Amino acid sequence: MNTIIIKVDAEKLRADELDQAAEYLRSGRLVAFPTETVYGLGADALDSKAAHKIYEAKGRPSDNPLIVHIADVKDMEKLAVDIPEEAYRLANVFWPGPLTMILKKNEVVPYSTTGGLDTVGIRLPANKIARDLIAQAGVFVAAPSANISGKPSPTQAEHVINDMKDKIDMIIDGGRATLGLESTIVDLTGPTPMILRPGFITLEMLEHVIPFIQYDPAILMKPEMDLVPKAPGMKYRHYAPEGCLTIYEGDTKAVIKAINREAQSKQEAGESVGIIATEETKPYYPYGTVKTLGSRWDEASIAAGLYEILRAFDDMHTAYIYSESFADNRLGQAIMNRLLKAAGYKVVNID
């Protein structure tokens, strides 16, 4: 398959620039496009065959539901039934934006899109290119992250090209995804609203709108915990680099000392080593290749840079990667959720 790649600028977007991409979506083809979170791999959400193509291109397990992207809040009522009042309140505050709501699906949504479930995840993205494309195509767009299943999510078009070129019909290069973390997922189908995946929209932000929301206990589960995530896709390993990633948590000085000890040992054995640090701690790592996620005082930068760093270590074929823990900031749940899955829950507690 010859993948067409087009470059567009959201600030100078012409109406005709997305014509071909919109036609591709209408005809059941696959189009990767930018959102504010990560790049998505889109297809007509109501077309079973098109949805199957997404699973095939990504190598994605068939029981892992696809999030359906819409261009207007009113579209929620065309995809879901028995919509609770909380959904409208959340939509009023957080849409367009990085929030996915799980609702009871309308019969028009095929089970191939929902992973066999009677529920559907719905999101109204904030990215102008994404919204214009969905509106112009005139179809609802199922769009998981545009990467090979299990690899770090793509935040730039070049990541999508590396993973998906010649596997899909088109890639829209719309620049870097600004947030760099997938949407927060909130399940509204049970007696208590529940966060199934943490993201840029935090528990504290959601509590201002629906006070009784809580986390799925399995979000930050450890291997020894016998918990099954409520969201089927969360049981799989995600965001994983090629190298062996280990997370160190505890007192900062003790963490730095422990990482340096391991990095020195591996480097002296001839292995390639990578370290994920912050601006504050970077000077204290003399071994390996040190990459910084930003400052602990700028939590958004930490979230936005995570996948890019994991992919950079892949490009370098780094054998061992050591990361500090980031559970102590506002986005800590979201960041640690991704890091834990990327590391296969390999954590060393220095305390």
N, C-alpha and C positions, 0 to 999 in steps of 0.2 A: 504494500500500500504506500502510495506517495503522499506523505503528510504535507498539507499546505500550511505555511506559517505566515501570518500577517501581523504587522505591528501597528498599534493604534495608541492614541493619546487621549485619555479621558477628558482632559481639559479642552481639547480641540476636536472632539469626536464629530465626524460628519455622519449624516443619516444613512448614506449609502455604504459606509465602510463595513457594516455588519450584515449586508444583504446576503452574501454567500453563506456566512456562518448561520444565519437564521434559516436559510433554505435547507442547509445540511441538517439542522435539528428537526425541521418539519418532515424531512424525508427519512428519518430514522438513523442518521449518521452521528458520529461522535465528534464533539468539539470541546477542546480544553480552553478555559477562559479564566481571567483573574477575578477574584473576589477580594474583599478587604481582609479575609482571614488567610486562606491559601488558594492556590489555583485549583479549580474544579474540573472534573471530566464529565461533560454534560451530554445528555441524550433525552429524548422525549419521555417523560416519566410515565405517560399513559400507554406507551408502546412497549409491550412485553419483549419483543425481539430486540428493540433498541436497548432496553435495560440489560438484557442478557449480554449484549456486546460490551457493556461497561465491565461486568464481572469478568468476561473473557480477557479484555485488554489489560486489566489490572491484576489478574490472577487472584481475584477476591473471592472469599468463601461465599457461597450462595445464601447463607442464612444471615449475612451481614447487611442490614437494611440500607437503602440509599435515601439520602435527604433530598426532598423535593423543594426546588427553589421557585419562588413566585415573584411577580413584578408589582403586585398590588395587594394590600391587606384583604380586600374583598375576595381574592382568590382562595383564601383559607376556607371559605364556606363551600367552595366547589370541590374541595379535596377531603374534607372532614365532616363528621356528623357529631351531634351531641356536644358541641363545642362549649366548654365551660366559660363562665364569665371571666375567670382569671386569664384566659387566653387573650381576650380583648384588652384587658388591662395591661398585660405584658406587651402586646403588640403596639399599644398606644405609646408606651415609653421606650421600647427597645428596637422597634422596627422602623425603618430599615436598620439592620445591624447584625452583629454576630450572635444571634440567639435562635436556636432551633427548638420548636415546640412539638412534643409528641402528642398526637390526638387520635381519636378513633377514626379510621379511614372510611371514606365514601367508597361505595362499590366500584366506582370508575377507576380507582387506583389498583393496578394489578398486583398480585402477590409477588411477582418477580421483582417489583420495585421495593416492596416492604419486607423482603426476606421471609415471606410466608406468614407474616404477622398481620393481625387485624388493626394495627395502628400505623400511622404514617408520620414521619418527621417533616416539618415544614419550616422554611426560612425565607425571609425577604432580605436579600443582601443589600448592603449600603453602597457597594462599588457601582459606579455609574455604567461602566461597560457591561457588567453582569446584568443589571436591571434593564438596560436598553436592549440587550441581546434577547432576553427572555420575552420582553414585550413585543419586540419586532418579530420574533419567531412565532408568537401566538400559541406557544405550548408551554406546559409546566415542565421544568427541567430538573431531572434527577442528576445530582452532581456530587459524588464523593471526591476526595482529593485526587488530583491527576498524577498519581505516582504508582509504581509497582507496589502491590499490596505488601505491607510490612516495612517498606523503606521510609526514610524521613519524608514528611510532606513537602511539596514544592511551594516555595515562596517567590520564585522567579521563573520566567518562561524557559530559561536554559535548563532548569531542573526537569521541567516537563519534556523538553526536547530529548534530554538524556534518557528518560524513562519510556517515553511514549512515541517517539518518532518512528514512522512506518507501521505503527499499530493502530493509529486513529486517523481521522480524516482531516482535522484542522487544529491548529494551536493559535490562539490569539495572544500575542505578546502585549500586555498592557502595563508593563513595569512591575516593580516589586510590590508584593502584598504588604500592606502597611502594618497589620497586626501580627501576622506570623503564627497564630495559634487557631486551631479550628474553633467553631462556634460552641458556646455553652449549650448543652442539651438539657431541656426540662421536660419531664414527663407529667402530663396533666390528666392522665387516664385513670389514676388511682385515687384513693380517698385523700391522700396527702401529696401535694406537688413535690417532685423529687428531681434533684440534679443528677443526671446520669453521666454527664461528662462536664468537668469544669472547663471554663474558658475565660475570655476577656471580661465577660459580664459575670461578676462574682456573686457569691451568696449574699454578701452584705447589700449589694445593689438590688438584687432580686427581692430581698426581705422588705425593702421600702415599698414594694408594690404588692407582694403576696407574703405576708408575715410568717406563715406556717410552713414555708418550704424547708426541705432538708436534703442532705447528701445521701446518695446511695452508699451504704457502708463499704461496698466493694471497690469504690473509686481508688483508694490508696491501699488496697489490700496487699499483704505480704504473702509470699509463697506458702507459708505454714497456715495461713488463714483459709478455712474451708468456706469461702464465700463465692457465690455465682453472681457476676454483674447483671443488673437488670437489663442493660443494653447489650444485645447479643454481640455486637462488634467489639465490645470492650474486653471480651475474654481472649482476644487474639493479641499476639505481640505486634506492636506497631512502632513506627518511627525508628526502627533499628538500623544503626550503622553497620558496616561490614566488620569493624573491629570489635574487640571485647570491651564493653563499657561498664565501669564500676563507679558507683556513687558513694562518696564519703560524707557522713554527717556527724555533727558534733561541734565542739569548741573550735573556732576558726584556726587558732594556732596549732591545735592538735591535728586538725584535718590537713593543713598545709604540710606539716611534718610527715604525716603518714603517706600522703600522695607523693611527696618528694622521695621518700624511702623506696616506694614501689617503682616510681619512674626511673630513679637511678639504677635500680637493680635490673629492670627490663632493658634500659638503654645500654648498660654495660654488657648485657647478654646479646647485644646486636639487634634488639627489637626496636621497631618504630613506636614512639610514644606521643600521645596527645593529651593535653590538659585543658579542661574547660574551667575558666576562672572568671573573676570580675576585675574591673579596673583597679579596685582597691587591693586585690591580692596578687595580681599578675606579676609584680616585681619580685615576689618571693618564690617563684618557681624557676630554678636554673636548668631544669632538665626538660627534654622533649620539645615539642611544638606547643606553645601556649596560646590559646585563643580566648578572647574575652567576650562575654555576652553583654558587656556594658557595666554600668554602675548599679550596686545594690540600692542606691538612692533613686534610680530610674528603672522601676520594675518593668515598665512597658518595653524598654530596650532589651531586657533579659528575655522576655517572651518572644519578641520579634526576631531575635537572632539565633534561637536555639536550632531550628532545622537547618539553617544555612551553615552553621558550624559543624553539625553532624555530617552534612553532605561534603563539606570541605575536607573533613578527615577521610571520608570515603575516597575522594579524588586523590588524596595522598596515600591511600592504602595503608592507613595507620592501624597497627595490630592491636595496640592497647590504648584505651582512652580512660582518663580519670576525671571525674567531675565533682565539684563541690555541690552540696545540697542547697536548694533554693526555697525551702519551705517556710521561710520566715518573713515573706512579704505578702502583699495583698493578693497577688496572682500566684502565690506559692502552691496552692492546690492544683492549679492548671499546669504549671511548669513541672511540678514533681510528678503529676500523673503521666506526662509525656516522657520524662526522664526515666521513671521507673519501668515503663513499658519498653523504652529503648534499651535499657540495661538488662531486660529480662528479670527485673526485681533483684539484681545483684547489688546489695547495699552493705557497706561496712560502717557500723556505728562505733565511732572512736570513744564515746563516753562509756 
